[in-house]
Amino acid sequence: MQNLMLTLENLKESYNTWAGDVNFTITRIDIVEILIIAFLFYQILKWIKDTRAWTLLKGILVILLFVFVAVIFRMNTILWIAEKTINVAAIAMVVIFQPELRKALEELGRKNFVSSLFSIEFGKDETEKFSEKTIGELVKACYEMGKVKTGALIVIENQVALTEYERTGIVVDGQLTSQLLINIFEKNTPLHDGAVIMRGNRVSAATCYLPLSDSMQLSKELGTRHRAALGISEVSDSFTIVVSEETGKVSIASGGQLYRNVDPDFLRDKLKFLQNHQVEPKRFQSLKRKFQNVKKDDEKADKNSDK
């Protein structure tokens, strides 16, 4: 603990010395460096937010905040534990983020940097929500397939991108309709095996491979489709619909939970909730709506006063 406090004091003294000696002159090279670092930092944050690393990073930030509070209030025991575990933390980070780091390096090797510099679209939502028509077509297709016991596995992308699983399948990029889903999952057709990934109102890919759940709580009577549906819900915030090939029953998986034998109304309500649920609403848009409401109220008040 004393070593940590001495380190903080030395950092403070070093900063004061540096701030007093540094001559703040900004050149063109400095501006270029700032832009490059800002671009790289933005790309790293964008990559983190589109993967499971975003959830893990938020947990790490909470721990760091707790340690910072411990430094302020001189909580000796917590500081001692933090000091002893800081050497292990670097190795633990590499182990925890190993799949994400490997994926990032693979994408770095495939990336076209010239086109990526102009591919940033500001103000665009990360995930396009689906329409009421899509909900109706989806529910209709699931229960039509259930009547004839056609197995199906449909994954609806939410905030976490499912690009790595799309690459394992075949690109479809077609408008979602009940006829399209029924034809995809029809037995003995080229695309019937594997999962369909849905983004917004479109079927993005078919015959995709999903990670299987290792949960021991899953019933032994359930097959690979249900285990895959539960597996993808454990590693992302997706919403998955399963149609059993043996019984024709419809089940859903979300947040690491499997809900079996749901009826059409229950499925439709869940899809509407997913459609309207905004995980991270933009502050600018909410402030804009508030100002618009205030403006409307003022206009109504002026009309009433004129009368």
C-alpha positions in Angstrom: 0.0 0.0 0.0 2.8 2.4 0.9 4.5 1.6 -2.4 1.3 2.4 -4.3 0.9 5.7 -2.4 4.5 6.7 -3.0 4.0 5.9 -6.7 1.0 8.2 -6.9 2.9 11.0 -5.1 5.9 10.6 -7.5 3.5 10.7 -10.5 2.0 13.9 -9.1 5.4 15.5 -8.6 6.5 14.4 -12.1 3.4 15.9 -13.6 3.9 19.2 -11.9 7.5 19.3 -13.1 6.5 18.4 -16.6 3.7 21.0 -16.7 6.1 23.7 -15.6 8.8 22.8 -18.1 6.9 21.9 -21.2 6.6 24.5 -23.9 3.2 24.0 -25.5 3.8 24.6 -29.2 1.6 22.7 -31.7 3.0 21.9 -35.1 1.4 20.3 -38.2 3.0 17.0 -37.3 1.3 17.2 -33.8 -2.1 17.8 -35.5 -1.5 14.8 -37.8 -0.6 12.6 -34.8 -3.7 13.7 -32.8 -5.9 12.8 -35.8 -4.3 9.4 -36.3 -4.6 8.6 -32.5 -8.2 9.8 -32.4 -9.1 7.7 -35.5 -7.4 4.6 -34.0 -9.1 5.2 -30.6 -12.4 5.5 -32.4 -11.9 2.3 -34.3 -10.9 0.4 -31.1 -14.0 1.6 -29.3 -16.2 0.7 -32.3 -14.7 -2.8 -32.4 -15.2 -3.2 -28.7 -18.8 -2.1 -28.8 -19.7 -4.6 -31.6 -18.4 -7.6 -29.6 -18.7 -9.2 -26.2 -15.7 -7.2 -25.2 -18.0 -4.2 -24.6 -19.7 -6.0 -21.7 -16.4 -7.2 -20.2 -14.9 -3.7 -20.6 -17.7 -2.2 -18.6 -17.1 -4.6 -15.8 -13.4 -3.8 -15.8 -14.1 -0.1 -15.7 -16.3 -0.7 -12.6 -13.4 -2.4 -10.9 -11.0 0.4 -11.8 -13.5 3.0 -10.4 -13.7 1.0 -7.2 -9.9 1.0 -6.9 -9.8 4.7 -7.5 -12.3 5.3 -4.7 -10.1 3.1 -2.5 -7.1 5.3 -3.3 -9.0 8.5 -2.4 -10.3 7.1 0.9 -7.0 5.2 1.7 -8.6 1.7 2.0 -5.4 -0.1 2.8 -6.7 -3.7 2.4 -8.2 -3.1 -1.0 -5.1 -1.3 -2.2 -2.9 -4.2 -1.0 -5.1 -6.6 -3.0 -5.0 -4.4 -6.1 -1.2 -4.1 -5.8 -0.7 -7.9 -5.6 -3.1 -8.7 -8.5 -2.0 -6.0 -11.0 0.7 -8.2 -12.4 -1.7 -11.0 -13.1 -4.3 -8.6 -14.6 -2.4 -8.1 -17.8 -2.2 -11.8 -18.5 -5.8 -12.3 -17.5 -6.9 -9.6 -20.0 -5.1 -11.5 -22.8 -6.8 -14.7 -21.8 -10.3 -13.2 -21.4 -10.2 -11.2 -24.6 -8.4 -14.0 -26.6 -11.3 -14.7 -29.1 -11.9 -10.9 -29.7 -8.2 -10.2 -30.1 -7.9 -13.0 -32.6 -10.9 -11.8 -34.5 -9.6 -8.2 -34.6 -6.2 -9.4 -36.0 -8.0 -11.4 -38.7 -10.1 -8.4 -39.7 -6.9 -6.3 -39.7 -5.4 -8.6 -42.3 -8.5 -8.4 -44.5 -9.2 -4.7 -44.1 -9.1 -2.3 -47.0 -7.8 0.9 -45.2 -8.5 3.3 -48.1 -12.2 2.4 -48.3 -12.6 2.2 -44.5 -11.5 5.9 -44.1 -14.6 7.0 -45.9 -17.0 4.3 -44.6 -17.9 6.0 -41.3 -21.5 7.0 -41.3 -22.3 9.5 -38.5 -25.8 9.6 -37.0 -26.7 6.1 -38.3 -28.2 3.6 -35.9 -26.1 0.5 -35.2 -29.1 -1.8 -35.6 -32.1 -1.2 -37.7 -35.3 -2.3 -36.0 -37.8 -4.4 -37.8 -41.3 -3.4 -38.8 -44.8 -4.7 -37.8 -45.1 -6.5 -41.1 -41.9 -8.4 -40.4 -43.2 -9.4 -37.0 -46.3 -10.8 -38.6 -44.4 -12.6 -41.4 -42.0 -14.1 -38.8 -44.8 -15.4 -36.5 -46.7 -16.8 -39.4 -43.7 -18.6 -40.8 -42.8 -20.2 -37.5 -46.2 -21.7 -36.7 -46.7 -22.7 -40.4 -43.5 -24.7 -40.1 -44.5 -26.0 -36.7 -47.7 -27.5 -38.2 -45.8 -29.7 -40.6 -42.8 -30.2 -38.2 -40.2 -28.4 -40.2 -37.2 -27.6 -38.0 -36.0 -24.0 -38.0 -33.5 -21.8 -36.2 -33.8 -18.0 -36.7 -31.5 -15.6 -34.9 -32.5 -11.9 -34.7 -29.5 -9.6 -34.3 -29.8 -6.9 -31.7 -27.0 -4.5 -30.5 -24.1 -7.0 -30.7 -23.1 -7.7 -34.3 -23.2 -11.3 -35.5 -20.8 -10.8 -38.4 -18.4 -13.6 -37.3 -21.3 -16.1 -37.4 -22.6 -14.8 -40.8 -19.3 -15.6 -42.4 -19.9 -19.3 -41.6 -23.0 -19.3 -43.8 -24.3 -18.2 -47.2 -25.3 -14.6 -47.8 -29.0 -14.2 -48.6 -29.7 -10.4 -48.1 -33.4 -10.8 -48.9 -36.5 -9.1 -47.7 -38.0 -11.3 -44.9 -41.2 -13.0 -45.8 -42.9 -16.1 -44.5 -42.5 -17.8 -47.9 -38.8 -17.1 -47.9 -38.3 -18.6 -44.4 -40.4 -21.6 -45.2 -38.5 -22.3 -48.5 -35.1 -21.9 -46.7 -36.0 -24.5 -44.0 -37.8 -26.9 -46.3 -36.3 -30.4 -45.9 -33.7 -31.5 -48.5 -33.1 -28.0 -49.8 -29.5 -26.6 -49.9 -30.1 -23.9 -47.2 -32.2 -25.8 -44.7 -29.3 -27.0 -42.4 -28.0 -24.4 -39.9 -29.3 -21.1 -38.7 -30.8 -18.0 -40.4 -29.5 -14.6 -39.2 -31.9 -11.8 -39.5 -30.9 -8.1 -39.4 -33.7 -5.5 -39.4 -36.3 -6.4 -42.0 -34.0 -8.7 -44.0 -32.6 -12.2 -43.9 -28.9 -11.6 -43.8 -27.4 -15.1 -44.1 -28.5 -18.8 -44.0 -26.8 -22.1 -43.1 -24.8 -20.4 -40.3 -23.0 -22.3 -37.6 -23.7 -21.2 -34.0 -21.8 -21.9 -30.7 -23.4 -24.7 -28.7 -24.3 -24.1 -25.0 -22.5 -26.1 -22.3 -25.3 -25.7 -19.8 -26.1 -28.8 -17.8 -29.6 -27.5 -17.1 -30.7 -28.1 -20.6 -33.1 -31.0 -21.0 -31.6 -34.1 -22.7 -34.7 -34.4 -24.9 -33.8 -31.2 -26.7 -31.6 -31.4 -29.8 -28.8 -29.4 -31.4 -31.0 -26.6 -32.5 -32.1 -25.7 -29.0 -28.5 -26.0 -27.7 -27.3 -23.7 -30.5 -30.1 -21.2 -29.8 -29.2 -21.1 -26.1 -25.5 -20.9 -27.0 -25.8 -17.8 -29.2 -28.0 -16.1 -26.5 -25.2 -16.7 -24.0 -22.5 -14.9 -26.1 -24.7 -12.1 -27.5 -27.9 -10.1 -26.9 -29.6 -11.8 -29.9 -33.1 -13.1 -29.8 -33.5 -16.7 -31.3 -36.6 -18.6 -32.4 -36.5 -22.4 -32.6 -39.0 -24.7 -34.3 -38.7 -28.3 -33.2 -38.5 -30.9 -36.0 -39.7 -33.6 -33.7 -42.7 -31.9 -32.0 -43.3 -28.8 -34.1 -43.3 -26.7 -30.9 -41.9 -23.1 -31.0 -39.3 -22.0 -28.4 -37.3 -18.8 -27.9 -33.9 -18.1 -26.4 -32.7 -14.8 -25.0 -30.2 -13.7 -22.4 -29.1 -17.3 -21.7 -32.6 -18.5 -21.0 -34.7 -20.9 -23.0 -38.5 -20.5 -23.1 -40.2 -23.6 -24.5 -43.5 -24.2 -26.2 -44.6 -20.5 -26.5 -47.8 -19.5 -28.2 -48.1 -17.0 -31.1 -49.3 -14.1 -28.9 -46.4 -14.6 -26.5 -43.9 -14.6 -29.4 -45.5 -11.6 -31.0 -45.3 -9.7 -27.7 -41.6 -10.5 -27.2 -40.9 -9.4 -30.8 -42.7 -6.1 -30.2 -40.8 -5.5 -27.0 -37.5 -6.2 -28.9 -38.7 -3.8 -31.7 -39.4 -0.9 -29.3 -36.7 -1.5 -26.8 -33.8 1.0 -27.1 -30.8 -0.1 -25.0 -28.8 3.1 -25.4 -31.0 6.0 -26.7 -29.0 8.9 -28.0 -29.0 11.9 -25.7 -29.1 14.3 -28.7 -32.3 12.8 -30.0 -34.0 12.8 -26.6 -33.0 16.4 -26.0 -34.3 17.2 -29.5 -37.7 15.6 -28.7 -37.9 17.5 -25.4 -37.3 20.9 -27.2 -39.9 20.0 -29.8 -42.4 19.2 -27.1 -41.6 22.5 -25.3 -42.1 24.3 -28.6 -45.4 22.7 -29.2 -46.6 23.6 -25.7 -45.6 27.2 -26.2 -47.5 27.3 -29.5 -50.6 25.9 -27.9 -50.3 28.4 -25.1 -50.0 31.3 -27.6 -53.1 30.1 -29.4 -55.0 29.9 -26.2 -53.9 33.4 -25.2 -55.0 34.8 -28.6 -58.5 33.3 -28.1 
